[in-house]
Amino acid sequence: MPELPEVEVTKRGVAQVLLNHQIKDVFVGTRPLRQPLSPELKKLAGATVTDIARRGKYIVVTTTQGSLVIHLGMTGHLQIIASDTPRAKHDHFELMLDSGMSVRFNDTRRFGLLVYVPVGSDPYELKILAELGPEPLTDDFTPEVLLERLKKRTCSIKQTLMNSHVVVGVGNIYASEALFLSKINPERMARDITADEAATLVANIKQLLTASIASGGTTIRDFEGADGKPGYFVQNLKVYGHGGKPCPVCGTEIKHIVQGGRSTYFCPKCQH
């Protein structure tokens, strides 16, 4: 699943072709994604795009005729493509622009989400956005904020970091990597994290996400940016996906476990 850096890379990519352009026409497919595609999405035809933002793993496109909220799901991606290019099997949605270019949403597994928000309504008041935690790359995400959100949680620190109500966008890959850099065992109870450890975690999460965005995100399976290029941060991963290999710090074999149905990788010596 695309995580915060991959969504940020996608947002920046489509902003280059969408911002200040008019949407000449809208294609809405008939196959449902996570939810059925609303015919109201066609109300975006004729609108001019005035803003593009990211909130957690959601992209928010604001226009003169309402807003569009996008979640990429497991395999979804936005493509910048010429409007006269034939649609592929899993192209479910398209914004055709006055420039002759289009932004298409392709999603093989169909876990993505597209929501139309009418003019006059605030997309950030949608439940899926309103209940999200702080953005990790802003000043709202501090050691004090993280520690406060951890102090009553009895599940593991790894699972807690992936909870979007605690902090948004720190998915499976970056949670494993941040815990490794912070020398914190992923199985430790969240409420047992100390103030010093929280400060280290916050610093490492910010550093990892910033570096990943600069590298175009992380491609593990099928993520690609709006320009069709993969993310290259995968080359910098220290433990994720390296089960059975030697730790880059101490040489101990990296361990692979499953927490909450998701893979976790860590060094049992460095993260004792």
N, C-alpha and C positions, 0 to 999 in steps of 0.2 A: 504493500500500500504506500503511495506517495506520502512522505512526511513533510513537515513544515518547509525545509529547504527546497524540496522538489516543487511544492505548491508556489512558493515565492518565485522560483525560477520561471515557472509557467506563467504566473501573473505578470512578471516583467516582460516576458516574451510577447504575450498577446496585447499588452498595453501599447506596444510600439505600432500595432496596426489598427487597434480599436479606438484609442483615445482621440476625441474630437472628430471622429468620422461618423457618417450617417449609415444606419442599417437599412439597406434598400429592401431586403426581404429576409424572411425567416423560414427555415425548414424544421419541422417537428416530426420525428419518426413516430411510428405506431407501436413499437415494442416498448413495454415499460422498463424503466430502470429500477432503482430502489423503490420508487413510487412511479405511477403512470405519469407520462409527460402531459402537462396541462395545455389545452388549446390556447390558454391565455398568453402563452409564450409568444404567440404570433402578434400580440399587441406591441412588441418591440419594433416591428416593421415601421420604418419612417423616423425612428428615434435617432437622436445624436448621443453618442457616448460621452459623458462628462467626467467620469471618474472610474478608476479601477483600484480596488484595495484587497487586502487579504486579512481575514480574521481566523486565526488558527489554521485549519486545513481547508477553509472555505475561501473562494474568490467571490468578491462582490462587485458586479458591474452596474454602475449607476448611469441611467440615461434620462432623457427628457420625457420619456413615456413609461417610467417605472424602472425597477431594478431586477437584476438577475443574480441569484445566488447559486454557486456551482460547487459541488464536492466531487472530486475525481474518483472516489470509491477505491476499489482494489486495482483495477486495470485501466481506468479512464485517463484520457489525455486530450488536451486541446491542440489542434493542428492549425498552423497558418498555411493556407493553400489557395491557389487560384480558384475563383468561384466556378469556372467552367470545368474543373476537374471532376470526373465521374465519382459518385459516392461509393464507398466500400460497404461491405456487408454490415459492419458494426458502427457505421456513422449514424448517430441517433439525433443529432441536432446541429444546426448550422446558422451562423449569422453572416449574411452576404452583404458586403460593404460597398460604398460608393467608389472605392478605389479599385474595384475588380478583384479584391482579395476576400477570403472568407476565413472565419474561425469555426472549425468543426470539432464536435465532441464525439470521440470514438471510444467505445467501452465494450470490450469483449465479454466480460463477465456480468456486466450490467448492474453493478452495485453503486454506480454514481448517482448523483442527485442534481436536478435542475429545478429551481423554484422561482416563479415570477412573483414580484412584489409590486402592487399597484402604485401609481403616482400618489403622493401624499402619505404613504405608509413608510415607516422606517425599517429597512431590512434588518438592522441590528437589534430590533425588538422581537424578531423571530425567536422562538424558544431555542432552536439549534445554535443560535449565536449569543443570545442574552445570558445563557447559563455557563458560558465558557470562562475558564480561569484567565490569569494574566498572560500577556504576550511575553515570551522569554527574552526577546531582543529589545525590550523597552525598560525604562527605569521603574516600571511597575513590578518587575520581577527582581526582588532583592532577597538576600539570605533571610532577613526577618520575615518576609512574606512567605517564603517557602517553609521555614521552620514552623510558623503558625499553622500552616495547612497540613503539616505532617504530624503534629503533636498528638492527635487523637486517632491516628490511623494505624490499625493493627495488621494490615496486609504488608507484603514485602515492599521495600523501597523501589524496586524495579517496577512493579505493577503500579505503584502510586505515582511515579513519574509519568507513566503513560495515561494517567487519568486526566482528561481534558478539563475537569473541574478544578484540578490542582494547578496545572500549568498547561497551556495549549502547545501542540505541535511536537512534543518530545516523544516520538514514537519508539518502536522496538529497537531499531538500529542505534539511534542516538542515546537512548537510555542505557543500553549495554556499554556503549563507548564512554559515556560520561562517568558511569560508575567505575569503569576500569581506570580512567585517568584520575579519578578521585580516591582510588584504593578502597572502595566500599563494596562489601559483598552484596550481591543483588538479592540474597535471601534474607537479609536483615530486616527486622520490623521497622517500618517507616518512622514510628514514634520514637525510636531509639537513636535516631540521627542527631548528632550534637550540633551546636551552633557553628563550630569551626568546620565541620563536615558540610553543613548546609552552605556555608560561604564558598567552600571549594567546589561543591556541586554546581552552584549558580554560575561561577566563573567558567567552569569547564563546559557547561551546557551552552552558554553564550559563545564561547570560543569555537566549539564544534559546529554549531549551526551557522555561524558567520563564515567559517572556512568552507563548509559544504556549499553554501549559496554561491560563494566565489568560484567554486569548482563545477558549478552547474548541477548540484545535487548528487544523489547516490543512485546508481543503476545496479540493482541486484538481479531483477528479472527482466521487466519490460518497460521501466520508466524511460521516457524521453521528453525533452523540453518541447516547447511550441515550435522550435526550429528543427525538430527531428533529431537532435543530437542527444546522446546519452549523458548521464552525470558521471563525472570522473572522480568524485570524492571516495568512491569505493576503493580506490588505490591507497587511501590513507587509513582505512579501518584497521584497528589494532587487534580486536578480538572477534567482532561480529562475523559469523560465517567461517571462523577459523578453528572450529572444534577439532581437537586431536593434534593441532599444530603447536609448536613451542611458543610460549609467551615471548613477545619482542623485548621484554624487560629482563626477565629472570630465566627464561628457557623452560619453565614448567609447562606441562601439557595443558592447553586451554580446554576447559570443561564446557560441555553443552548440556543444558537442562531445559525443561519446559515449565513455564510459569503462566498460569492462566491461559493455557492453550497457545502461548507464544514462545518461540525459541529465545533462550538467554545464553550468552557466552561470557565466560569470565576466567580469570586466573586464580586458582585456589590458594596460591601463595601470596601474590601481590594484593589480593582482595580477601585475605584471611579474616 
